Amino acid sequence: MLRSLSGWDSFNVTEDADLGIRLAKKGYTTAIIDSQTLEEANSSLSNWFAQRSRWIKGYIQTYLVHTRSIDAFLPEKRKWNLLSFQLVIGGKVLSLFINPFMWLVTLSYFVLRPFVGNLITTFFPTPILYIAVVSLVVGNFLYLYYYMIGCAKHGHYQLIQYVFLVPFYWLTMSIASWIALTHFIVAPHYWHKTKHGLHLDEDTTLALGMDTPFEQRRQFARSFNYS
């Protein structure tokens, strides 16, 4: 199957996104295994920015590359595949870029309404305005609520309070998107490596003899009997 797809783009820094679109163009479907992983959360801000900007850069690459060959989508599924492609790949990246602007417009409307209220409403016809308000209130509530459910299901009740910091997480994602755009222009194929084993303190690392990130990953995998 991979040979029939000509593999994947080895120059794309988010190769799974590229491979997913190649599968969709050939009419294949994918599924998610109902499982849990014990993957370490990225707890270093600089490491996180490098990782997220790489992923977003890969999405930009994937979108631009596959937009050039829209006809490659199967005719009988082209309409829905194209819609999914635009929303999931293109829409996700676009939302990251415009997110700070939309928050600025929203805050300006409530804080500076006597001065800019009429100007802002001219860009939002009444039906669109109501849809936007519902999305703002209900959509964001559900987003936070789902995170709370995830924490509660895994017994991490002490983490629920941090769910309310998610909007700041979105802001950092927007910052990462602009970093990604810069890297896409100046170094499109450069791969920012992600450091792992950050949860291990120095004493533990030395005691276990895990001097390199590779050794850390191997030892961590062995602890769960993974190959």
C-alpha positions in Angstrom: 0.0 0.0 0.0 2.8 2.4 0.9 4.5 1.6 -2.4 1.3 2.4 -4.3 1.3 5.8 -2.6 4.9 6.4 -3.5 5.7 6.4 0.2 5.5 9.8 1.8 7.2 13.1 1.4 10.6 12.8 3.2 11.0 16.6 3.1 7.8 17.2 4.9 8.4 17.7 8.7 4.9 16.4 9.5 5.0 13.3 7.4 1.9 11.7 9.0 -0.2 14.6 7.7 1.2 14.2 4.2 0.7 10.4 4.3 -2.9 10.9 5.5 -3.8 13.0 2.5 -2.1 10.6 0.2 -4.3 7.8 1.6 -7.4 9.9 1.2 -6.6 10.7 -2.4 -6.4 6.9 -3.1 -9.7 6.3 -1.4 -8.3 4.7 1.8 -9.7 5.4 5.2 -7.9 5.5 8.6 -9.0 4.8 12.1 -7.8 5.5 15.6 -7.0 2.6 17.9 -8.8 2.9 21.2 -5.8 2.9 23.5 -3.9 4.9 26.0 -0.2 5.9 25.9 2.1 7.0 28.7 3.8 9.6 26.5 5.6 12.3 28.4 4.1 15.8 28.2 6.4 18.4 26.7 7.2 20.5 29.8 9.9 22.8 28.4 8.6 26.0 26.8 11.5 26.3 24.3 11.2 22.6 23.5 7.4 22.9 23.1 7.7 25.9 20.7 10.2 24.0 18.6 7.9 21.0 18.4 4.7 22.9 17.7 6.2 25.2 15.2 7.6 22.1 13.3 4.1 20.5 13.3 2.4 23.7 12.0 5.1 24.2 9.4 4.5 20.6 8.2 0.7 21.4 8.0 1.5 24.4 5.9 3.7 22.3 3.6 1.1 19.6 3.3 -1.6 22.1 2.5 0.4 23.9 -0.2 1.7 20.7 -1.8 -1.6 18.9 -2.0 -3.6 21.9 -3.1 -1.5 21.8 -6.3 -3.1 18.4 -7.2 -6.7 18.7 -6.2 -7.7 16.5 -9.1 -5.9 13.6 -7.6 -8.8 13.2 -5.1 -11.1 10.4 -6.2 -14.0 11.9 -8.2 -16.7 10.0 -6.2 -15.4 11.3 -2.9 -13.7 14.5 -4.1 -16.3 16.9 -2.6 -16.2 15.6 0.9 -12.5 14.9 0.9 -11.8 18.4 -0.3 -14.0 19.8 2.4 -12.2 17.8 5.1 -8.9 18.7 3.6 -9.7 22.4 3.7 -11.1 22.3 7.2 -8.7 20.0 8.9 -5.4 21.0 7.3 -6.0 24.5 5.9 -8.6 25.6 8.4 -6.6 24.5 11.4 -3.6 26.5 10.3 -5.7 29.5 9.4 -7.5 29.5 12.8 -4.1 29.7 14.6 -3.1 32.8 12.6 -6.4 34.7 13.0 -7.1 33.6 16.7 -5.3 36.6 18.3 -7.1 39.0 15.9 -10.5 37.5 16.7 -9.9 37.8 20.5 -8.8 41.4 20.0 -12.0 42.2 18.0 -14.1 40.5 20.7 -12.4 42.4 23.6 -12.6 45.7 21.7 -16.3 45.2 21.1 -17.0 44.9 24.8 -14.4 47.3 26.2 -14.5 50.0 23.5 -18.0 49.5 22.3 -19.0 53.2 22.2 -16.0 53.8 19.9 -15.7 50.8 17.7 -18.9 48.8 18.3 -20.7 50.1 15.2 -17.6 49.5 13.0 -17.3 45.9 14.2 -21.0 45.1 13.7 -20.8 46.2 10.1 -18.6 43.2 9.4 -21.0 40.8 11.1 -24.5 40.5 9.7 -27.1 39.6 12.3 -27.2 35.8 11.5 -23.4 35.6 11.5 -23.2 37.6 14.7 -25.5 35.2 16.5 -23.6 32.1 15.2 -20.4 33.7 16.4 -21.8 34.4 19.9 -23.1 30.8 20.2 -19.7 29.5 19.0 -17.9 31.8 21.5 -20.0 30.8 24.5 -21.0 27.2 23.8 -18.0 26.2 21.8 -15.5 27.3 24.3 -17.4 25.9 27.2 -17.5 22.5 25.5 -13.8 22.7 24.7 -13.0 23.3 28.4 -15.5 20.8 29.6 -14.0 18.0 27.5 -10.6 18.7 29.0 -12.2 18.5 32.4 -13.8 15.1 31.6 -10.4 13.8 30.4 -8.7 14.8 33.6 -11.5 13.3 35.8 -11.6 10.0 33.8 -7.9 9.5 34.5 -8.2 10.6 38.2 -6.1 13.8 37.7 -8.5 16.0 39.6 -5.7 18.3 40.6 -5.2 19.3 37.0 -8.8 20.4 36.4 -8.1 23.9 37.7 -5.5 24.4 34.9 -8.1 23.9 32.2 -9.0 27.5 32.5 -5.6 28.4 31.2 -6.3 26.7 27.8 -7.0 30.1 26.1 -3.5 31.1 26.9 -2.4 27.8 25.4 -4.2 28.8 22.2 -2.3 32.1 22.2 1.0 30.3 22.4 -0.1 28.1 19.6 -0.7 31.3 17.5 2.8 32.5 18.4 4.1 29.1 17.3 2.3 29.5 14.0 4.1 32.7 13.2 7.4 31.0 14.1 6.4 28.2 11.8 5.7 30.6 8.9 9.1 32.2 9.4 10.8 28.8 9.4 8.8 27.7 6.4 10.2 30.6 4.4 13.8 30.5 5.6 14.3 26.8 6.4 11.3 24.8 5.1 12.8 21.3 5.5 14.7 21.9 8.8 13.6 19.4 11.5 13.5 20.8 15.0 14.3 17.8 17.2 12.2 17.3 20.3 14.0 16.5 23.5 12.5 13.7 25.6 13.0 12.5 29.1 12.4 15.9 30.6 10.6 14.4 33.6 13.8 12.7 34.7 15.9 14.7 37.1 19.7 14.7 36.7 20.4 12.3 39.5 17.9 9.8 38.2 19.3 10.0 34.7 22.9 9.4 36.0 21.8 6.6 38.3 20.2 4.8 35.4 23.1 5.4 33.1 20.9 7.2 30.6 23.4 9.6 29.3 21.7 10.3 25.9 18.2 11.0 24.8 18.2 7.8 22.8 19.2 5.7 25.8 16.5 7.5 27.9 13.8 6.6 25.3 15.0 3.0 25.1 15.1 2.5 28.8 11.6 4.1 29.1 10.2 1.8 26.5 11.8 -1.3 28.1 10.0 -0.4 31.4 6.7 -1.0 29.6 8.0 -4.1 27.7 7.8 -2.3 24.4 10.2 -3.2 21.6 
